[in-house]
Amino acid sequence: MGNSEDRSLKKILRQVLKKVQGAGCDIDLSVANLLASNLPFGNASSKKSFLTFLEEIDQQGEFQSMEEAGNFLDLLGVIFWGVDLQASPQVEDGFTRIANEIMEALARIRIPGEARQPLDCILRKTYGFCQKDDDIPLSQFVLATGLSKVAVCKALKKLLSLNLITKKGNGFITRYRFQKNYLKWNPLPKKVTLPKKVIKGVNSLPKKVHSKESIKESIYVASSTELRLASLLLEEIQKNKSSIKEPNLQSWAKAVDLMVRRDGRTPERIEEVIRWCQSDTFWWKNVLSTLKLRKQFDRLEAEMASPKGKVQEKERQRVEYRDLTGIGGRA
């Protein structure tokens, strides 16, 4: 169907659906765009017949009753198989089970542009069918999201770079999976809005310019694992050296983040190594930052596993950390 016919179809569909809406049916007029772009007909003659049919419906005037309008919607639902035109979602008709912890993690990160749409499609095709991964062809992404093939490919590439999804395939069949371990995600920094204009005649910069350091300030919240472990190391260091200079905990949290995502260290193991090294007479002087902790992690684990390290760990009393962020307690 050409562009002019496509526009005509959207227009007439919208007109007819507006009359359906006027008869009392709950229908979103934007459905017209979805239907027009996903015609199930295989040839131009069928498409033209459908357009003629809609024009005849429109010329008949208003629907006489809500039942008559509903029958028309049912007919459209048959033509566009699998499309429910009257939105009335019920969990009895099916639902997607997603852990609250995942939903909270998704709410904390920025997903750019249209990338969220294919992500939701993957969640629907996997968790929605109680499976971990699924074969999802590009055509299904296009149909489910309404995006073009180019936009879908860009969005999937972005999701892969953020490590929100993984994929396996041989070029013909591609299986997609949602990465539920959110500690392995690579979130974008929070969006920073820079001043739109600089007043003419003023050579100096605005009072507050967003530098790289200020952009990073709010990446890790108080309840995050990264900031909790950074705070723990600082407190343990302060037990041995109370005069240590106050560090940038956000920077320390970044090193913890890299240990988890890139080095494959678990938060529980990092905490054990922190407590052990700061109780060791040699290592507490040599591990005074999370950057140093990351650099020496393998050696620290090896010494912990030695007979001397095991005895020391057994004798050491475990003490809970106190929050040093000034915002809240541990998650």
C-alpha positions in Angstrom: 0.0 0.0 0.0 1.4 3.4 -1.0 1.9 6.3 1.4 -1.3 8.1 0.3 -3.4 5.0 0.7 -1.8 4.3 4.1 -2.7 7.8 5.2 -6.3 7.4 3.9 -6.6 4.1 5.8 -5.4 5.6 9.1 -7.8 8.6 8.6 -10.9 6.5 7.9 -10.1 4.0 10.7 -9.8 6.9 13.1 -13.1 8.3 11.9 -14.9 5.0 12.4 -13.3 4.3 15.7 -14.4 7.7 16.9 -18.0 6.8 16.2 -17.4 3.5 18.1 -16.2 5.6 21.0 -19.2 7.8 20.7 -21.5 4.8 21.1 -20.0 4.1 24.5 -17.2 1.6 23.7 -13.9 2.0 25.5 -11.5 2.3 22.5 -8.2 4.2 22.1 -8.2 6.1 18.8 -4.4 5.5 18.4 -5.2 1.9 17.6 -6.0 3.1 14.1 -2.2 3.7 13.5 -1.4 0.2 14.8 -4.0 -1.5 12.6 -3.1 0.5 9.5 0.6 -0.4 9.7 -0.1 -4.1 10.3 -2.6 -5.1 7.7 -3.0 -8.9 7.4 -3.9 -8.9 3.7 -1.7 -10.4 1.1 -2.5 -8.3 -2.0 -3.5 -4.8 -3.0 -7.0 -5.8 -4.1 -7.9 -7.1 -0.6 -6.5 -3.9 1.0 -8.5 -1.8 -1.3 -11.7 -3.8 -0.5 -11.1 -3.3 3.2 -10.7 0.5 2.7 -14.0 0.5 0.7 -15.7 -1.5 3.5 -14.6 1.1 6.1 -15.8 4.0 3.9 -19.2 2.3 3.7 -19.4 1.9 7.5 -18.4 5.6 7.9 -21.1 6.7 5.4 -23.8 4.9 7.4 -23.5 7.5 10.1 -23.4 6.9 13.9 -23.7 3.4 15.4 -27.3 2.9 16.8 -26.2 1.2 20.0 -23.2 0.2 22.0 -23.9 -3.4 21.0 -23.7 -2.6 17.3 -20.4 -0.7 17.9 -19.1 -3.7 19.9 -20.0 -6.1 17.1 -18.0 -4.0 14.7 -15.0 -4.1 17.0 -15.4 -7.9 17.2 -15.3 -8.0 13.4 -12.1 -6.0 13.3 -10.7 -8.3 16.0 -11.3 -11.3 13.6 -9.8 -9.5 10.6 -6.7 -8.5 12.7 -6.3 -11.9 14.4 -5.0 -11.7 17.9 -5.7 -8.0 18.5 -7.9 -7.1 21.4 -9.4 -3.7 20.5 -11.2 -3.1 23.7 -8.6 -2.7 26.5 -9.7 -4.5 29.6 -6.6 -6.4 30.8 -7.2 -9.0 33.5 -4.5 -11.2 35.2 -6.9 -14.2 34.6 -6.0 -13.8 30.9 -2.3 -14.2 31.6 0.4 -12.2 33.3 4.2 -11.9 33.4 5.9 -12.8 36.7 8.7 -10.3 37.4 10.4 -10.1 40.8 9.8 -6.8 42.7 13.6 -6.5 43.1 14.1 -6.5 39.3 11.3 -3.9 38.9 13.0 -1.7 41.5 16.4 -2.1 39.8 14.9 -1.1 36.4 13.4 2.0 38.0 16.8 3.1 39.2 18.6 3.1 35.8 18.4 5.1 32.6 17.5 3.1 29.5 18.0 5.4 26.5 15.5 6.2 23.8 13.5 3.3 22.3 15.6 0.5 23.9 13.0 -0.1 26.6 10.4 -1.3 24.1 12.4 -4.4 22.8 13.4 -5.0 26.5 9.7 -5.2 27.5 9.1 -7.5 24.5 11.9 -9.9 25.7 10.4 -9.9 29.2 7.0 -10.7 27.7 8.3 -13.5 25.5 10.4 -15.1 28.2 9.0 -14.6 31.7 5.5 -14.2 30.2 5.8 -17.8 29.1 7.6 -19.0 32.2 10.9 -19.5 30.3 14.4 -18.0 30.7 15.0 -17.3 27.0 13.3 -17.5 23.7 13.8 -17.4 19.9 12.6 -13.9 18.9 12.9 -13.0 15.2 13.3 -9.4 14.2 9.8 -9.4 12.6 8.3 -10.1 16.0 10.2 -7.2 17.6 8.9 -4.9 14.8 5.3 -6.1 15.2 5.3 -5.9 19.0 7.0 -2.5 19.3 5.9 -0.7 16.1 9.5 0.3 15.6 11.3 0.0 12.3 13.9 -2.8 11.8 16.7 -0.3 11.9 15.4 1.1 15.2 15.0 -2.3 16.7 18.5 -3.4 15.8 19.9 -0.2 17.4 17.8 -0.7 20.5 19.0 -4.3 20.9 22.6 -3.3 20.4 22.2 -0.7 23.2 20.6 -3.3 25.5 23.5 -5.6 24.9 26.0 -2.9 25.7 24.2 -2.2 28.9 24.3 -5.9 29.6 20.5 -5.9 30.3 20.1 -8.8 27.8 22.2 -11.6 26.4 21.8 -13.4 23.1 22.9 -16.6 21.5 22.5 -17.6 17.9 23.9 -18.7 14.6 22.6 -15.9 12.4 19.3 -17.7 11.6 17.9 -18.3 15.1 18.7 -15.9 17.9 17.8 -16.6 21.5 17.4 -13.7 23.8 17.6 -13.7 27.6 17.0 -11.0 30.2 20.0 -10.5 32.5 18.3 -10.7 35.9 21.6 -10.2 37.9 21.3 -6.4 38.0 24.8 -6.2 39.6 26.2 -7.0 36.1 24.3 -4.2 34.4 26.2 -1.3 32.9 23.9 1.6 33.7 24.2 5.0 32.1 24.9 8.0 34.4 21.9 10.1 35.3 21.0 12.6 32.7 22.5 16.1 33.3 20.8 19.2 31.8 23.4 21.8 30.9 22.5 25.5 30.6 20.9 26.3 27.2 22.3 29.9 26.9 25.2 31.9 28.1 24.4 35.6 28.7 26.0 37.8 26.1 28.9 39.9 27.3 29.7 37.5 30.2 32.9 35.7 29.6 32.9 33.6 32.7 31.1 30.2 32.9 27.8 29.9 34.9 28.3 29.5 38.6 27.7 25.8 38.5 29.1 23.8 35.6 28.5 20.0 35.6 31.9 18.4 35.6 32.6 14.7 35.2 33.0 14.5 39.0 29.6 16.2 39.7 27.9 13.9 37.1 29.2 10.9 39.0 28.0 12.1 42.4 24.6 10.5 42.5 25.2 7.3 40.6 25.3 5.0 43.7 22.6 5.5 46.2 22.9 4.8 49.9 21.1 1.5 49.7 23.3 0.2 46.9 25.7 -2.7 47.4 28.6 -0.7 46.0 28.3 2.2 48.4 27.6 -0.1 51.3 30.9 -2.0 50.7 32.8 1.3 50.2 31.5 2.6 53.5 32.4 -0.7 55.2 36.0 -0.5 54.0 36.3 3.2 55.2 35.0 2.3 58.7 37.3 -0.7 59.0 40.3 1.6 58.0 39.2 4.2 60.6 39.4 1.6 63.3 43.1 1.3 62.6 43.8 4.9 61.5 41.2 7.4 62.7 43.0 10.3 61.0 42.6 9.0 57.5 41.4 11.7 55.0 37.7 11.4 54.1 37.6 9.9 50.6 35.1 10.3 47.7 32.8 7.3 48.5 31.2 7.5 45.0 34.7 6.9 43.5 35.3 4.1 45.9 31.9 2.6 45.1 32.9 2.7 41.4 35.9 0.4 42.1 33.5 -2.0 44.0 31.2 -1.9 41.0 34.1 -2.9 38.7 35.0 -5.8 41.0 31.5 -7.2 40.8 30.8 -6.6 37.1 34.1 -7.1 35.5 36.1 -9.2 37.9 33.2 -11.5 38.9 33.6 -11.0 42.6 30.5 -11.6 44.8 29.5 -8.8 47.3 29.7 -11.4 50.1 33.3 -12.4 49.2 34.3 -8.7 48.9 32.9 -8.1 52.4 34.9 -11.0 53.8 38.1 -9.8 52.2 37.6 -6.3 53.5 37.1 -7.4 57.1 40.0 -9.8 56.9 42.6 -7.5 55.4 41.8 -4.7 57.8 42.4 -7.1 60.7 45.8 -8.2 59.3 48.8 -6.5 60.8 50.4 -6.2 57.4 47.6 -5.6 55.0 45.6 -2.9 56.8 48.5 -0.5 56.1 48.5 -1.5 52.4 44.8 -1.5 51.5 43.6 2.0 52.1 41.2 2.3 49.2 38.8 0.2 47.2 41.2 0.7 44.2 44.0 -1.0 46.1 41.6 -3.6 47.3 40.7 -4.5 43.7 44.3 -4.6 42.7 45.4 -6.9 45.5 42.2 -9.0 45.6 43.6 -12.3 44.3 46.6 -12.1 46.6 44.4 -11.3 49.6 42.1 -14.2 48.9 45.1 -16.5 48.6 46.5 -15.4 52.0 43.0 -15.8 53.5 43.0 -19.4 52.3 46.4 -20.1 53.9 46.5 -21.8 57.4 47.5 -18.6 59.0 44.7 -16.6 57.3 42.1 -19.2 58.4 43.1 -19.0 62.0 43.1 -15.2 62.0 39.6 -15.2 60.3 38.3 -17.6 62.9 39.5 -15.5 65.8 38.4 -12.2 64.4 35.1 -10.9 65.9 32.5 -9.9 63.2 31.3 -6.3 63.7 28.5 -4.8 61.6 29.3 -1.6 59.8 27.6 1.7 60.5 26.3 3.9 57.7 28.8 6.7 56.7 26.8 8.1 53.8 24.6 10.2 56.0 21.6 9.1 53.9 20.4 5.7 55.2 21.2 2.2 56.3 22.1 -0.9 54.3 19.7 -2.6 51.9 
